[in-house]
Amino acid sequence: MPAWEYVTTPLMVHSTAAILNNWGSDGWELVQVVTGPEGGLVAYFKRPSGGGDSAAASAGAAASASAATAFEDR
């Protein structure tokens, strides 16, 4: 049976596609989107263990944060 690693990230409605595409390009598969404890959307991703290093996960997180803040001033 394969081993999986997981990550979660908040989704901003105005940049959902950018966030999902950033994580997908790093090999993460979207599993589910749920309402978070504060009312926002949270995406759950998975990929096989060893699918990348922690630097890739950090890069995905940074890209998500960048995409989320790109539209805040609009």
mmCIF file of the N, C-alpha and C atoms, coordinates in Angstrom:
data_MODEL
# 
_entry.id   MODEL 
# 
loop_
_atom_site.group_PDB 
_atom_site.id 
_atom_site.type_symbol 
_atom_site.label_atom_id 
_atom_site.label_alt_id 
_atom_site.label_comp_id 
_atom_site.label_asym_id 
_atom_site.label_entity_id 
_atom_site.label_seq_id 
_atom_site.pdbx_PDB_ins_code 
_atom_site.Cartn_x 
_atom_site.Cartn_y 
_atom_site.Cartn_z 
_atom_site.occupancy 
_atom_site.B_iso_or_equiv 
_atom_site.pdbx_formal_charge 
_atom_site.auth_seq_id 
_atom_site.auth_comp_id 
_atom_site.auth_asym_id 
_atom_site.auth_atom_id 
_atom_site.pdbx_PDB_model_num 
ATOM 1   N N  . MET A 1 1  ? 0.848   -1.176 0.000   1.00 0.00 ? 1  MET A N  1 
ATOM 2   C CA . MET A 1 1  ? 0.000   0.000  0.000   1.00 0.00 ? 1  MET A CA 1 
ATOM 3   C C  . MET A 1 1  ? 0.891   1.236  0.000   1.00 0.00 ? 1  MET A C  1 
ATOM 4   N N  . PRO A 1 2  ? 0.584   2.229  -0.859  1.00 0.00 ? 2  PRO A N  1 
ATOM 5   C CA . PRO A 1 2  ? 1.429   3.430  -0.901  1.00 0.00 ? 2  PRO A CA 1 
ATOM 6   C C  . PRO A 1 2  ? 1.289   4.274  0.362   1.00 0.00 ? 2  PRO A C  1 
ATOM 7   N N  . ALA A 1 3  ? 2.357   4.951  0.702   1.00 0.00 ? 3  ALA A N  1 
ATOM 8   C CA . ALA A 1 3  ? 2.328   5.912  1.815   1.00 0.00 ? 3  ALA A CA 1 
ATOM 9   C C  . ALA A 1 3  ? 2.098   7.293  1.213   1.00 0.00 ? 3  ALA A C  1 
ATOM 10  N N  . TRP A 1 4  ? 1.349   8.123  1.921   1.00 0.00 ? 4  TRP A N  1 
ATOM 11  C CA . TRP A 1 4  ? 0.991   9.452  1.437   1.00 0.00 ? 4  TRP A CA 1 
ATOM 12  C C  . TRP A 1 4  ? 1.496   10.519 2.385   1.00 0.00 ? 4  TRP A C  1 
ATOM 13  N N  . GLU A 1 5  ? 1.740   11.682 1.841   1.00 0.00 ? 5  GLU A N  1 
ATOM 14  C CA . GLU A 1 5  ? 1.967   12.871 2.660   1.00 0.00 ? 5  GLU A CA 1 
ATOM 15  C C  . GLU A 1 5  ? 0.859   13.853 2.314   1.00 0.00 ? 5  GLU A C  1 
ATOM 16  N N  . TYR A 1 6  ? 0.506   14.697 3.270   1.00 0.00 ? 6  TYR A N  1 
ATOM 17  C CA . TYR A 1 6  ? -0.637  15.600 3.123   1.00 0.00 ? 6  TYR A CA 1 
ATOM 18  C C  . TYR A 1 6  ? -0.235  17.021 3.460   1.00 0.00 ? 6  TYR A C  1 
ATOM 19  N N  . VAL A 1 7  ? -0.989  17.956 2.893   1.00 0.00 ? 7  VAL A N  1 
ATOM 20  C CA . VAL A 1 7  ? -0.794  19.369 3.205   1.00 0.00 ? 7  VAL A CA 1 
ATOM 21  C C  . VAL A 1 7  ? -2.155  20.053 3.085   1.00 0.00 ? 7  VAL A C  1 
ATOM 22  N N  . THR A 1 8  ? -2.346  21.098 3.875   1.00 0.00 ? 8  THR A N  1 
ATOM 23  C CA . THR A 1 8  ? -3.566  21.903 3.768   1.00 0.00 ? 8  THR A CA 1 
ATOM 24  C C  . THR A 1 8  ? -3.160  23.344 3.500   1.00 0.00 ? 8  THR A C  1 
ATOM 25  N N  . THR A 1 9  ? -4.053  24.060 2.835   1.00 0.00 ? 9  THR A N  1 
ATOM 26  C CA . THR A 1 9  ? -3.811  25.474 2.564   1.00 0.00 ? 9  THR A CA 1 
ATOM 27  C C  . THR A 1 9  ? -5.143  26.193 2.473   1.00 0.00 ? 9  THR A C  1 
ATOM 28  N N  . PRO A 1 10 ? -5.198  27.435 2.932   1.00 0.00 ? 10 PRO A N  1 
ATOM 29  C CA . PRO A 1 10 ? -6.435  28.206 2.763   1.00 0.00 ? 10 PRO A CA 1 
ATOM 30  C C  . PRO A 1 10 ? -6.627  28.569 1.290   1.00 0.00 ? 10 PRO A C  1 
ATOM 31  N N  . LEU A 1 11 ? -7.874  28.660 0.863   1.00 0.00 ? 11 LEU A N  1 
ATOM 32  C CA . LEU A 1 11 ? -8.199  29.076 -0.503  1.00 0.00 ? 11 LEU A CA 1 
ATOM 33  C C  . LEU A 1 11 ? -8.879  30.430 -0.464  1.00 0.00 ? 11 LEU A C  1 
ATOM 34  N N  . MET A 1 12 ? -8.392  31.335 -1.260  1.00 0.00 ? 12 MET A N  1 
ATOM 35  C CA . MET A 1 12 ? -9.022  32.629 -1.425  1.00 0.00 ? 12 MET A CA 1 
ATOM 36  C C  . MET A 1 12 ? -9.887  32.550 -2.672  1.00 0.00 ? 12 MET A C  1 
ATOM 37  N N  . VAL A 1 13 ? -11.143 32.917 -2.571  1.00 0.00 ? 13 VAL A N  1 
ATOM 38  C CA . VAL A 1 13 ? -12.089 32.759 -3.676  1.00 0.00 ? 13 VAL A CA 1 
ATOM 39  C C  . VAL A 1 13 ? -11.600 33.455 -4.944  1.00 0.00 ? 13 VAL A C  1 
ATOM 40  N N  . HIS A 1 14 ? -10.962 34.610 -4.813  1.00 0.00 ? 14 HIS A N  1 
ATOM 41  C CA . HIS A 1 14 ? -10.528 35.379 -5.976  1.00 0.00 ? 14 HIS A CA 1 
ATOM 42  C C  . HIS A 1 14 ? -9.279  34.803 -6.648  1.00 0.00 ? 14 HIS A C  1 
ATOM 43  N N  . SER A 1 15 ? -8.595  33.833 -6.028  1.00 0.00 ? 15 SER A N  1 
ATOM 44  C CA . SER A 1 15 ? -7.387  33.266 -6.630  1.00 0.00 ? 15 SER A CA 1 
ATOM 45  C C  . SER A 1 15 ? -7.330  31.752 -6.484  1.00 0.00 ? 15 SER A C  1 
ATOM 46  N N  . THR A 1 16 ? -8.483  31.112 -6.443  1.00 0.00 ? 16 THR A N  1 
ATOM 47  C CA . THR A 1 16 ? -8.546  29.658 -6.244  1.00 0.00 ? 16 THR A CA 1 
ATOM 48  C C  . THR A 1 16 ? -7.755  28.913 -7.308  1.00 0.00 ? 16 THR A C  1 
ATOM 49  N N  . ALA A 1 17 ? -7.960  29.236 -8.577  1.00 0.00 ? 17 ALA A N  1 
ATOM 50  C CA . ALA A 1 17 ? -7.276  28.516 -9.654  1.00 0.00 ? 17 ALA A CA 1 
ATOM 51  C C  . ALA A 1 17 ? -5.761  28.635 -9.535  1.00 0.00 ? 17 ALA A C  1 
ATOM 52  N N  . ALA A 1 18 ? -5.264  29.811 -9.233  1.00 0.00 ? 18 ALA A N  1 
ATOM 53  C CA . ALA A 1 18 ? -3.821  30.008 -9.101  1.00 0.00 ? 18 ALA A CA 1 
ATOM 54  C C  . ALA A 1 18 ? -3.256  29.163 -7.963  1.00 0.00 ? 18 ALA A C  1 
ATOM 55  N N  . ILE A 1 19 ? -3.949  29.146 -6.851  1.00 0.00 ? 19 ILE A N  1 
ATOM 56  C CA . ILE A 1 19 ? -3.492  28.359 -5.704  1.00 0.00 ? 19 ILE A CA 1 
ATOM 57  C C  . ILE A 1 19 ? -3.492  26.877 -6.044  1.00 0.00 ? 19 ILE A C  1 
ATOM 58  N N  . LEU A 1 20 ? -4.589  26.379 -6.619  1.00 0.00 ? 20 LEU A N  1 
ATOM 59  C CA . LEU A 1 20 ? -4.674  24.961 -6.966  1.00 0.00 ? 20 LEU A CA 1 
ATOM 60  C C  . LEU A 1 20 ? -3.625  24.591 -8.009  1.00 0.00 ? 20 LEU A C  1 
ATOM 61  N N  . ASN A 1 21 ? -3.419  25.437 -9.006  1.00 0.00 ? 21 ASN A N  1 
ATOM 62  C CA . ASN A 1 21 ? -2.416  25.152 -10.035 1.00 0.00 ? 21 ASN A CA 1 
ATOM 63  C C  . ASN A 1 21 ? -0.999  25.133 -9.468  1.00 0.00 ? 21 ASN A C  1 
ATOM 64  N N  . ASN A 1 22 ? -0.712  26.016 -8.522  1.00 0.00 ? 22 ASN A N  1 
ATOM 65  C CA . ASN A 1 22 ? 0.620   26.026 -7.898  1.00 0.00 ? 22 ASN A CA 1 
ATOM 66  C C  . ASN A 1 22 ? 0.897   24.723 -7.171  1.00 0.00 ? 22 ASN A C  1 
ATOM 67  N N  . TRP A 1 23 ? -0.062  24.264 -6.386  1.00 0.00 ? 23 TRP A N  1 
ATOM 68  C CA . TRP A 1 23 ? 0.134   23.001 -5.669  1.00 0.00 ? 23 TRP A CA 1 
ATOM 69  C C  . TRP A 1 23 ? 0.165   21.824 -6.629  1.00 0.00 ? 23 TRP A C  1 
ATOM 70  N N  . GLY A 1 24 ? -0.703  21.842 -7.656  1.00 0.00 ? 24 GLY A N  1 
ATOM 71  C CA . GLY A 1 24 ? -0.721  20.764 -8.634  1.00 0.00 ? 24 GLY A CA 1 
ATOM 72  C C  . GLY A 1 24 ? 0.585   20.633 -9.391  1.00 0.00 ? 24 GLY A C  1 
ATOM 73  N N  . SER A 1 25 ? 1.215   21.765 -9.693  1.00 0.00 ? 25 SER A N  1 
ATOM 74  C CA . SER A 1 25 ? 2.490   21.722 -10.418 1.00 0.00 ? 25 SER A CA 1 
ATOM 75  C C  . SER A 1 25 ? 3.604   21.106 -9.584  1.00 0.00 ? 25 SER A C  1 
ATOM 76  N N  . ASP A 1 26 ? 3.416   21.060 -8.278  1.00 0.00 ? 26 ASP A N  1 
ATOM 77  C CA . ASP A 1 26 ? 4.390   20.410 -7.393  1.00 0.00 ? 26 ASP A CA 1 
ATOM 78  C C  . ASP A 1 26 ? 4.011   18.964 -7.087  1.00 0.00 ? 26 ASP A C  1 
ATOM 79  N N  . GLY A 1 27 ? 3.014   18.436 -7.804  1.00 0.00 ? 27 GLY A N  1 
ATOM 80  C CA . GLY A 1 27 ? 2.656   17.030 -7.642  1.00 0.00 ? 27 GLY A CA 1 
ATOM 81  C C  . GLY A 1 27 ? 1.586   16.747 -6.614  1.00 0.00 ? 27 GLY A C  1 
ATOM 82  N N  . TRP A 1 28 ? 0.957   17.776 -6.054  1.00 0.00 ? 28 TRP A N  1 
ATOM 83  C CA . TRP A 1 28 ? -0.083  17.586 -5.058  1.00 0.00 ? 28 TRP A CA 1 
ATOM 84  C C  . TRP A 1 28 ? -1.437  17.402 -5.737  1.00 0.00 ? 28 TRP A C  1 
ATOM 85  N N  . GLU A 1 29 ? -2.195  16.422 -5.289  1.00 0.00 ? 29 GLU A N  1 
ATOM 86  C CA . GLU A 1 29 ? -3.539  16.144 -5.789  1.00 0.00 ? 29 GLU A CA 1 
ATOM 87  C C  . GLU A 1 29 ? -4.566  16.668 -4.794  1.00 0.00 ? 29 GLU A C  1 
ATOM 88  N N  . LEU A 1 30 ? -5.530  17.439 -5.291  1.00 0.00 ? 30 LEU A N  1 
ATOM 89  C CA . LEU A 1 30 ? -6.594  17.954 -4.429  1.00 0.00 ? 30 LEU A CA 1 
ATOM 90  C C  . LEU A 1 30 ? -7.472  16.800 -3.983  1.00 0.00 ? 30 LEU A C  1 
ATOM 91  N N  . VAL A 1 31 ? -7.671  16.688 -2.673  1.00 0.00 ? 31 VAL A N  1 
ATOM 92  C CA . VAL A 1 31 ? -8.505  15.632 -2.112  1.00 0.00 ? 31 VAL A CA 1 
ATOM 93  C C  . VAL A 1 31 ? -9.880  16.164 -1.761  1.00 0.00 ? 31 VAL A C  1 
ATOM 94  N N  . GLN A 1 32 ? -9.899  17.325 -1.107  1.00 0.00 ? 32 GLN A N  1 
ATOM 95  C CA . GLN A 1 32 ? -11.165 17.853 -0.614  1.00 0.00 ? 32 GLN A CA 1 
ATOM 96  C C  . GLN A 1 32 ? -11.023 19.334 -0.288  1.00 0.00 ? 32 GLN A C  1 
ATOM 97  N N  . VAL A 1 33 ? -12.130 20.046 -0.400  1.00 0.00 ? 33 VAL A N  1 
ATOM 98  C CA . VAL A 1 33 ? -12.207 21.435 0.049   1.00 0.00 ? 33 VAL A CA 1 
ATOM 99  C C  . VAL A 1 33 ? -13.308 21.496 1.094   1.00 0.00 ? 33 VAL A C  1 
ATOM 100 N N  . VAL A 1 34 ? -12.978 22.038 2.267   1.00 0.00 ? 34 VAL A N  1 
ATOM 101 C CA . VAL A 1 34 ? -13.942 22.129 3.360   1.00 0.00 ? 34 VAL A CA 1 
ATOM 102 C C  . VAL A 1 34 ? -13.956 23.548 3.914   1.00 0.00 ? 34 VAL A C  1 
ATOM 103 N N  . THR A 1 35 ? -14.989 23.855 4.656   1.00 0.00 ? 35 THR A N  1 
ATOM 104 C CA . THR A 1 35 ? -15.053 25.133 5.355   1.00 0.00 ? 35 THR A CA 1 
ATOM 105 C C  . THR A 1 35 ? -14.168 25.044 6.595   1.00 0.00 ? 35 THR A C  1 
ATOM 106 N N  . GLY A 1 36 ? -13.265 26.009 6.736   1.00 0.00 ? 36 GLY A N  1 
ATOM 107 C CA . GLY A 1 36 ? -12.356 26.020 7.866   1.00 0.00 ? 36 GLY A CA 1 
ATOM 108 C C  . GLY A 1 36 ? -13.037 26.517 9.133   1.00 0.00 ? 36 GLY A C  1 
ATOM 109 N N  . PRO A 1 37 ? -12.331 26.453 10.248  1.00 0.00 ? 37 PRO A N  1 
ATOM 110 C CA . PRO A 1 37 ? -12.897 26.852 11.529  1.00 0.00 ? 37 PRO A CA 1 
ATOM 111 C C  . PRO A 1 37 ? -13.294 28.325 11.598  1.00 0.00 ? 37 PRO A C  1 
ATOM 112 N N  . GLU A 1 38 ? -12.666 29.161 10.778  1.00 0.00 ? 38 GLU A N  1 
ATOM 113 C CA . GLU A 1 38 ? -12.979 30.592 10.772  1.00 0.00 ? 38 GLU A CA 1 
ATOM 114 C C  . GLU A 1 38 ? -13.922 30.967 9.634   1.00 0.00 ? 38 GLU A C  1 
ATOM 115 N N  . GLY A 1 39 ? -14.423 29.966 8.906   1.00 0.00 ? 39 GLY A N  1 
ATOM 116 C CA . GLY A 1 39 ? -15.387 30.212 7.846   1.00 0.00 ? 39 GLY A CA 1 
ATOM 117 C C  . GLY A 1 39 ? -14.821 30.229 6.448   1.00 0.00 ? 39 GLY A C  1 
ATOM 118 N N  . GLY A 1 40 ? -13.509 30.328 6.284   1.00 0.00 ? 40 GLY A N  1 
ATOM 119 C CA . GLY A 1 40 ? -12.911 30.314 4.947   1.00 0.00 ? 40 GLY A CA 1 
ATOM 120 C C  . GLY A 1 40 ? -12.808 28.899 4.409   1.00 0.00 ? 40 GLY A C  1 
ATOM 121 N N  . LEU A 1 41 ? -12.371 28.780 3.165   1.00 0.00 ? 41 LEU A N  1 
ATOM 122 C CA . LEU A 1 41 ? -12.196 27.473 2.553   1.00 0.00 ? 41 LEU A CA 1 
ATOM 123 C C  . LEU A 1 41 ? -10.779 26.965 2.792   1.00 0.00 ? 41 LEU A C  1 
ATOM 124 N N  . VAL A 1 42 ? -10.669 25.659 3.035   1.00 0.00 ? 42 VAL A N  1 
ATOM 125 C CA . VAL A 1 42 ? -9.381  25.009 3.231   1.00 0.00 ? 42 VAL A CA 1 
ATOM 126 C C  . VAL A 1 42 ? -9.296  23.840 2.256   1.00 0.00 ? 42 VAL A C  1 
ATOM 127 N N  . ALA A 1 43 ? -8.194  23.775 1.505   1.00 0.00 ? 43 ALA A N  1 
ATOM 128 C CA . ALA A 1 43 ? -7.964  22.683 0.561   1.00 0.00 ? 43 ALA A CA 1 
ATOM 129 C C  . ALA A 1 43 ? -7.030  21.654 1.193   1.00 0.00 ? 43 ALA A C  1 
ATOM 130 N N  . TYR A 1 44 ? -7.377  20.391 1.008   1.00 0.00 ? 44 TYR A N  1 
ATOM 131 C CA . TYR A 1 44 ? -6.551  19.272 1.463   1.00 0.00 ? 44 TYR A CA 1 
ATOM 132 C C  . TYR A 1 44 ? -5.953  18.603 0.236   1.00 0.00 ? 44 TYR A C  1 
ATOM 133 N N  . PHE A 1 45 ? -4.634  18.432 0.239   1.00 0.00 ? 45 PHE A N  1 
ATOM 134 C CA . PHE A 1 45 ? -3.921  17.808 -0.866  1.00 0.00 ? 45 PHE A CA 1 
ATOM 135 C C  . PHE A 1 45 ? -3.171  16.587 -0.371  1.00 0.00 ? 45 PHE A C  1 
ATOM 136 N N  . LYS A 1 46 ? -2.872  15.668 -1.305  1.00 0.00 ? 46 LYS A N  1 
ATOM 137 C CA . LYS A 1 46 ? -2.040  14.516 -0.979  1.00 0.00 ? 46 LYS A CA 1 
ATOM 138 C C  . LYS A 1 46 ? -1.134  14.230 -2.164  1.00 0.00 ? 46 LYS A C  1 
ATOM 139 N N  . ARG A 1 47 ? -0.039  13.527 -1.887  1.00 0.00 ? 47 ARG A N  1 
ATOM 140 C CA . ARG A 1 47 ? 0.833   12.976 -2.911  1.00 0.00 ? 47 ARG A CA 1 
ATOM 141 C C  . ARG A 1 47 ? 1.598   11.816 -2.282  1.00 0.00 ? 47 ARG A C  1 
ATOM 142 N N  . PRO A 1 48 ? 2.086   10.919 -3.112  1.00 0.00 ? 48 PRO A N  1 
ATOM 143 C CA . PRO A 1 48 ? 2.855   9.804  -2.539  1.00 0.00 ? 48 PRO A CA 1 
ATOM 144 C C  . PRO A 1 48 ? 4.064   10.325 -1.765  1.00 0.00 ? 48 PRO A C  1 
ATOM 145 N N  . SER A 1 49 ? 4.385   9.683  -0.665  1.00 0.00 ? 49 SER A N  1 
ATOM 146 C CA . SER A 1 49 ? 5.574   10.076 0.105   1.00 0.00 ? 49 SER A CA 1 
ATOM 147 C C  . SER A 1 49 ? 6.792   10.002 -0.789  1.00 0.00 ? 49 SER A C  1 
ATOM 148 N N  . GLY A 1 50 ? 7.672   10.961 -0.622  1.00 0.00 ? 50 GLY A N  1 
ATOM 149 C CA . GLY A 1 50 ? 8.853   11.007 -1.459  1.00 0.00 ? 50 GLY A CA 1 
ATOM 150 C C  . GLY A 1 50 ? 8.585   11.710 -2.776  1.00 0.00 ? 50 GLY A C  1 
ATOM 151 N N  . GLY A 1 51 ? 7.377   12.295 -2.932  1.00 0.00 ? 51 GLY A N  1 
ATOM 152 C CA . GLY A 1 51 ? 7.031   12.990 -4.163  1.00 0.00 ? 51 GLY A CA 1 
ATOM 153 C C  . GLY A 1 51 ? 7.764   14.301 -4.315  1.00 0.00 ? 51 GLY A C  1 
ATOM 154 N N  . GLY A 1 52 ? 8.453   14.717 -3.307  1.00 0.00 ? 52 GLY A N  1 
ATOM 155 C CA . GLY A 1 52 ? 9.195   15.969 -3.359  1.00 0.00 ? 52 GLY A CA 1 
ATOM 156 C C  . GLY A 1 52 ? 9.788   16.226 -1.993  1.00 0.00 ? 52 GLY A C  1 
ATOM 157 N N  . ASP A 1 53 ? 10.621  17.222 -1.918  1.00 0.00 ? 53 ASP A N  1 
ATOM 158 C CA . ASP A 1 53 ? 11.218  17.537 -0.630  1.00 0.00 ? 53 ASP A CA 1 
ATOM 159 C C  . ASP A 1 53 ? 10.448  18.644 0.063   1.00 0.00 ? 53 ASP A C  1 
ATOM 160 N N  . SER A 1 54 ? 10.838  18.928 1.267   1.00 0.00 ? 54 SER A N  1 
ATOM 161 C CA . SER A 1 54 ? 10.130  19.966 2.017   1.00 0.00 ? 54 SER A CA 1 
ATOM 162 C C  . SER A 1 54 ? 10.308  21.339 1.372   1.00 0.00 ? 54 SER A C  1 
ATOM 163 N N  . ALA A 1 55 ? 11.367  21.516 0.591   1.00 0.00 ? 55 ALA A N  1 
ATOM 164 C CA . ALA A 1 55 ? 11.557  22.789 -0.106  1.00 0.00 ? 55 ALA A CA 1 
ATOM 165 C C  . ALA A 1 55 ? 10.446  22.997 -1.125  1.00 0.00 ? 55 ALA A C  1 
ATOM 166 N N  . ALA A 1 56 ? 10.019  21.908 -1.784  1.00 0.00 ? 56 ALA A N  1 
ATOM 167 C CA . ALA A 1 56 ? 8.921   22.020 -2.754  1.00 0.00 ? 56 ALA A CA 1 
ATOM 168 C C  . ALA A 1 56 ? 7.627   22.389 -2.047  1.00 0.00 ? 56 ALA A C  1 
ATOM 169 N N  . ALA A 1 57 ? 7.384   21.786 -0.893  1.00 0.00 ? 57 ALA A N  1 
ATOM 170 C CA . ALA A 1 57 ? 6.185   22.134 -0.127  1.00 0.00 ? 57 ALA A CA 1 
ATOM 171 C C  . ALA A 1 57 ? 6.245   23.584 0.320   1.00 0.00 ? 57 ALA A C  1 
ATOM 172 N N  . SER A 1 58 ? 7.419   24.031 0.732   1.00 0.00 ? 58 SER A N  1 
ATOM 173 C CA . SER A 1 58 ? 7.573   25.428 1.132   1.00 0.00 ? 58 SER A CA 1 
ATOM 174 C C  . SER A 1 58 ? 7.362   26.361 -0.049  1.00 0.00 ? 58 SER A C  1 
ATOM 175 N N  . ALA A 1 59 ? 7.852   25.958 -1.224  1.00 0.00 ? 59 ALA A N  1 
ATOM 176 C CA . ALA A 1 59 ? 7.654   26.772 -2.426  1.00 0.00 ? 59 ALA A CA 1 
ATOM 177 C C  . ALA A 1 59 ? 6.178   26.843 -2.783  1.00 0.00 ? 59 ALA A C  1 
ATOM 178 N N  . GLY A 1 60 ? 5.473   25.726 -2.643  1.00 0.00 ? 60 GLY A N  1 
ATOM 179 C CA . GLY A 1 60 ? 4.038   25.722 -2.911  1.00 0.00 ? 60 GLY A CA 1 
ATOM 180 C C  . GLY A 1 60 ? 3.296   26.617 -1.941  1.00 0.00 ? 60 GLY A C  1 
ATOM 181 N N  . ALA A 1 61 ? 3.687   26.582 -0.686  1.00 0.00 ? 61 ALA A N  1 
ATOM 182 C CA . ALA A 1 61 ? 3.056   27.433 0.320   1.00 0.00 ? 61 ALA A CA 1 
ATOM 183 C C  . ALA A 1 61 ? 3.327   28.902 0.017   1.00 0.00 ? 61 ALA A C  1 
ATOM 184 N N  . ALA A 1 62 ? 4.551   29.215 -0.381  1.00 0.00 ? 62 ALA A N  1 
ATOM 185 C CA . ALA A 1 62 ? 4.885   30.597 -0.711  1.00 0.00 ? 62 ALA A CA 1 
ATOM 186 C C  . ALA A 1 62 ? 4.105   31.072 -1.928  1.00 0.00 ? 62 ALA A C  1 
ATOM 187 N N  . ALA A 1 63 ? 3.970   30.194 -2.919  1.00 0.00 ? 63 ALA A N  1 
ATOM 188 C CA . ALA A 1 63 ? 3.214   30.556 -4.116  1.00 0.00 ? 63 ALA A CA 1 
ATOM 189 C C  . ALA A 1 63 ? 1.751   30.774 -3.778  1.00 0.00 ? 63 ALA A C  1 
ATOM 190 N N  . SER A 1 64 ? 1.201   29.952 -2.896  1.00 0.00 ? 64 SER A N  1 
ATOM 191 C CA . SER A 1 64 ? -0.194  30.123 -2.486  1.00 0.00 ? 64 SER A CA 1 
ATOM 192 C C  . SER A 1 64 ? -0.385  31.443 -1.762  1.00 0.00 ? 64 SER A C  1 
ATOM 193 N N  . ALA A 1 65 ? 0.541   31.754 -0.877  1.00 0.00 ? 65 ALA A N  1 
ATOM 194 C CA . ALA A 1 65 ? 0.450   33.022 -0.145  1.00 0.00 ? 65 ALA A CA 1 
ATOM 195 C C  . ALA A 1 65 ? 0.555   34.203 -1.099  1.00 0.00 ? 65 ALA A C  1 
ATOM 196 N N  . SER A 1 66 ? 1.450   34.100 -2.070  1.00 0.00 ? 66 SER A N  1 
ATOM 197 C CA . SER A 1 66 ? 1.605   35.166 -3.044  1.00 0.00 ? 66 SER A CA 1 
ATOM 198 C C  . SER A 1 66 ? 0.340   35.345 -3.879  1.00 0.00 ? 66 SER A C  1 
ATOM 199 N N  . ALA A 1 67 ? -0.239  34.231 -4.314  1.00 0.00 ? 67 ALA A N  1 
ATOM 200 C CA . ALA A 1 67 ? -1.470  34.306 -5.102  1.00 0.00 ? 67 ALA A CA 1 
ATOM 201 C C  . ALA A 1 67 ? -2.606  34.883 -4.270  1.00 0.00 ? 67 ALA A C  1 
ATOM 202 N N  . ALA A 1 68 ? -2.652  34.533 -3.004  1.00 0.00 ? 68 ALA A N  1 
ATOM 203 C CA . ALA A 1 68 ? -3.722  35.007 -2.134  1.00 0.00 ? 68 ALA A CA 1 
ATOM 204 C C  . ALA A 1 68 ? -3.621  36.505 -1.889  1.00 0.00 ? 68 ALA A C  1 
ATOM 205 N N  . THR A 1 69 ? -2.405  37.018 -1.773  1.00 0.00 ? 69 THR A N  1 
ATOM 206 C CA . THR A 1 69 ? -2.238  38.441 -1.478  1.00 0.00 ? 69 THR A CA 1 
ATOM 207 C C  . THR A 1 69 ? -2.237  39.302 -2.731  1.00 0.00 ? 69 THR A C  1 
ATOM 208 N N  . ALA A 1 70 ? -2.106  38.697 -3.908  1.00 0.00 ? 70 ALA A N  1 
ATOM 209 C CA . ALA A 1 70 ? -2.033  39.472 -5.148  1.00 0.00 ? 70 ALA A CA 1 
ATOM 210 C C  . ALA A 1 70 ? -3.295  40.302 -5.385  1.00 0.00 ? 70 ALA A C  1 
ATOM 211 N N  . PHE A 1 71 ? -4.423  39.856 -4.858  1.00 0.00 ? 71 PHE A N  1 
ATOM 212 C CA . PHE A 1 71 ? -5.679  40.534 -5.121  1.00 0.00 ? 71 PHE A CA 1 
ATOM 213 C C  . PHE A 1 71 ? -6.236  41.280 -3.904  1.00 0.00 ? 71 PHE A C  1 
ATOM 214 N N  . GLU A 1 72 ? -5.518  41.298 -2.804  1.00 0.00 ? 72 GLU A N  1 
ATOM 215 C CA . GLU A 1 72 ? -6.029  41.906 -1.583  1.00 0.00 ? 72 GLU A CA 1 
ATOM 216 C C  . GLU A 1 72 ? -6.265  43.411 -1.723  1.00 0.00 ? 72 GLU A C  1 
ATOM 217 N N  . ASP A 1 73 ? -5.457  44.087 -2.496  1.00 0.00 ? 73 ASP A N  1 
ATOM 218 C CA . ASP A 1 73 ? -5.569  45.533 -2.613  1.00 0.00 ? 73 ASP A CA 1 
ATOM 219 C C  . ASP A 1 73 ? -6.599  45.979 -3.638  1.00 0.00 ? 73 ASP A C  1 
ATOM 220 N N  . ARG A 1 74 ? -7.253  45.033 -4.281  1.00 0.00 ? 74 ARG A N  1 
ATOM 221 C CA . ARG A 1 74 ? -8.242  45.384 -5.303  1.00 0.00 ? 74 ARG A CA 1 
ATOM 222 C C  . ARG A 1 74 ? -9.592  45.639 -4.725  1.00 0.00 ? 74 ARG A C  1 
# 
